[in-house]
Amino acid sequence: MHDSRIDQLARHLVRYSTQVRKGDRVMLDIFDAPNSIAIALIREVVKAGAAPVVKLHDTVVTRELMIHADAETYAMLAKNNLDLMKETDCYIAVRGSHNITETSDVPADKMKLVAEKMRPVINHRVNHTRWCVLRWPTPAMAQQANMSTEAFENFFFRVCLHDFKSLMPAMKALKKLMDKTNKVHIKGPGTDLRFSLKGLKAIPCGGDHNIPDGEVFTAPVRDSVEGHISYNTPSIYQGIAFDNVRLEFSKGKIIKATANNTKAINRILDSDAGARYIGEFAIALNNEIREPMRDILFDEKIGGSFHFTPGQAYEGITDNGNRSQVHWDLVSIQRPDYGGGEIWFDDKLIRKNGKFLPRELQKLN
């Protein structure tokens, strides 16, 4: 029996998130997800008077290609993908995962090669298309979330079909506050971090680029970050599981990085010069999402959290000039059940233990 929530989600992605218009070319990038969501998206794109282009991916096959990657072949693949992306008006990616560590044994030099070659494709998609990315619920994801498969599917559709538009007035108030902020001070267990936002603008996210959504993001002035941060949320990056990540900064640069796998984290941060600088600072506020599950599209939206991201900055009004093949969203939760914490803007306490204090922001609680 067909699940009508799939049709609702496809409609939301096409009509609201990417605002597909008549005559658009729409790329549907489907990774380890069932035909049902691909077909629902095709039908919605056609109803909008647009042309769907579908790419189907299997992570096991992708891993095998990456293991045997060579510079010449991936330069050709990157050019092919970039040429197609340049013909694309809208991009929707549905990313399932039967095994989040599938690429963990891809050799480091091959992973670096693939990331370097494919970065221009990602940059063009982010900067020049109307795009939205989401996960697809699988038993593996349910296991990561410590839920039954049925309970996780219900959770998935509830948070993905949330009325994100209702959050926008309060998110715009937070954006306005961030836009005029110079100094930021973040405190918490193992964290004492200072940086500047001067001259950089913030963007509220209400379901137009990620599903689920609920954050306001910007970037720090590149060389302004000082202090240290201990992330209390587990992470997965390049197929490798990371816990207890701790970073130390001087003049914006990560001068020391430790984790459960210190060798691997430093290898990633040594990918290029920009990987040791921060490209994004975001305050998350989706209170439907409470616990981490090693899936960044969910974890980075956890109510009461923030993320502080080594690597590539988003080009545009949030751009601090940092360039890297890396963009690694690392999350810290500041609710009392995770040790608490504070965010200060220009010496004024804005959020304490995950709760916003200014009256105009309290709807975000």
ZALOTOR-957135 format. One record per residue (C-alpha): x, y, z. Coordinates in steps of 0.001 Angstrom, whole numbers, plus 500000, padded with zeros to 6 digits. Example, Ala and Ser with C-alpha at 12.3 -4.5 7.8 and 13.67 -1.06 7.14 Angstrom:
BEGIN
512300495500507800 513670498940507140 
This chain:
BEGIN
500000500000500000 501337503416499042 502126505821501891 500435509165501153 503063510951503261 505552510317500431 503353512348498080 503020515126500677 506792515255501064 507394515341497299 504856518159496961 506575520114499750 510017519691498160 508862520775494704 506377523523495548 507838525036498721 511509524124499164 512734524589495590 509748526503494153 509898524669490846 508513526739487973 507310526005484473 510242525344482152 512736524507484915 515155521623484610 515094519730487919 517798517253488917 516587514487491231 519629512866492882 518466509648494564 520847507718496848 519817504318498272 516157505361498375 513110503509497008 511472504120493652 508374505440495416 509964508773496374 511646509130492959 508333508541491175 506457510926493479 509033513637492792 508930513053489021 505146513424489059 505259516645491105 507944518158488856 505889517343485749 502751518841487363 504736522059487831 505473522136484098 509165521342484585 511498518649483255 512877516021485689 516369514582485265 516990511573487522 520286510141488764 520207506924490815 523099505996493099 524087502901495059 526535503590497895 528207500173497615 528956500824493935 530100504373494728 532532503010497335 534036500644494761 534517503481492285 536179505631494951 538593502847495921 539814502702492308 539679506481491719 542332508125489566 542788511815488835 542077511610485105 538832509654485475 537477511836488276 538413515005486393 536261513696483535 533414512739485908 533599516115487646 533455517954484304 530476515851483228 528666516486486506 529475520193486459 528247520566482869 524962518919483874 524675521038487020 525123524195484929 522044523153482927 520046522621486142 517669525172487702 516623523124490736 518279520276492607 516635517825495023 518722515122496686 517182512231498615 519945510435500483 519261507091502040 521980505086503747 521983501387504478 525384501743506160 526691505172507239 530247503817507444 530219502312503930 533119504519502763 535165504281505969 537785502020504365 538267504094501221 541980505034501289 542579508565502534 544340509679499343 541406508458497233 538879510219499488 540865513438499214 541090513114495419 537336512596495030 536483515485497391 538854517836495569 537541516989492110 533865517139493089 533991520346495172 533324522658492136 530160520666491393 528920521145494956 529846524825494916 527879525427491716 524863523549493066 524884525544496321 525473528926494709 523551528730491441 520540526414491837 517424526310493994 518305523231496015 517119521049498860 518708517983500451 517110515413502738 517627511909504076 515422508865503547 514346506694506509 515915503240506642 516195500566509338 519855501583509696 518809505151510531 516192503868512965 518919501888514703 521132504996514886 518213506840516534 517527503945518937 514004503590517548 511937500870515936 511626501159512164 507949502194512416 508592504750515170 511437506285513187 509368506536510000 506644508355511960 509281510669513472 510841511275510040 507618512334508348 506550514427511349 509728516512511346 510055516666507556 506449517813507056 506657520353509881 505264523836509206 508680525471508892 507108528694507658 505655529231511143 509185529539512569 510231532283510159 509106535434512074 511141534517515161 514050533265513037 514098536604511222 514316538337514617 517349536170515446 518856536986512040 518410540702512699 520178540353516043 523066538362514529 523425540895511698 524238543692514145 526419541585516469 530166542054516602 531452539856519430 530251536311520198 531246534400523323 530202530765523765 530698529013527087 529989525496528285 531665522335529571 535053522187527837 534170525246525740 535312528855525930 535126530326522443 535255533926521176 534909535282517643 533538538183515609 530582538383513202 531325541959512149 530299542690508568 528753539256507968 525022538673507603 522929535727508775 520420533582506882 517310531994508480 516546528512507190 512919527433507124 512780524364504906 514134525819501686 517535524077501576 517448521228504094 514638519003505272 514302518861508223 515297522469508919 515392525096511628 518578527135512008 520014530599511477 523546530536510098 526380532876509269 530196532650509490 532787534106511836 535371536605510651 537968534113509421 540913535016511662 538880536080514719 538282532706516394 540079532215519718 539756529643522467 538599526048522496 535467523965521957 534462520451523031 531665518998520890 529295516693522778 527525515226519746 528881512224517821 529727512784514172 530292510834510987 532531512273508275 533967510554505208 532423507362506583 534409507551509843 532746507805513271 534080510564515533 533408511188519223 534754513640521811 536024516108519213 537956519008520762 539430521929518807 541765524719519909 542049527990517967 544524530823517577 543930533691515124 541134531693513543 543162528561512871 542678525149514466 546056524616516123 545141521419517958 542489518793517244 541780515654519249 539055513002519151 538570509277519605 540471509058516294 542967511916516520 544983510716513537 541938510688511250 540624514084512334 543988515732511710 544272514037508329 540914515596507344 541894519007508731 545142518836506737 543256518307503449 543981521903502446 544746525290503993 541095526211504563 540138523054506436 541635524412509682 539481527569509578 535763527915510297 533296528384507437 529972528401509317 528431529245512684 524768528288513118 522257528349515946 519753525476515720 516192525572516977 514136522600515777 512620521354519008 511072518326517294 514629516940517108 516113516302520543 518763513581520363 521746512998518037 521844510054515644 525081510570513647 523102512063510776 524069515665510264 520901516820508489 519051515939511696 521770516539514285 522629520076513134 518979521141513736 518688519782517318 516807522176519578 519200523945521946 522319523236519875 524745525133517654 527250524002515055 530692525376514332 531986524119511016 535580523664509834 536074524251506112 534231525822503206 532115528943503770 528895529488501847 529440532073499140 527268535167499375 526380537379502317 527621534813504862 530953534371503089 534075534948505213 536326533998502299 537322530553503537 537736527930500820 538190524205501341 537132520818500020 536006520152503626 532712521333505149 532243519443508416 529279520434510586 530168519594514189 527437520020516796 527299520969520464 524056520704522461 523655523246525278 520518521978527005 520865521086530726 520692517342529960 523896517826527919 525725519977530457 524241523367529588 525986526375528101 525656530022527171 525777532169524016 526602535865524471 526272538590521802 528224541780522532 528330540970526276 524577540261526446 523370536750527322 521186535580524406 520710531874525104 521226529963528343 520996526172528593 519380526019525157 516676528626525877 516542532065524233 516193534945526694 515220538027524586 511449538337524406 511373538495520594 513192535134520411 511273533182523035 508890531698520454 511909529680519301 511922527883522656 
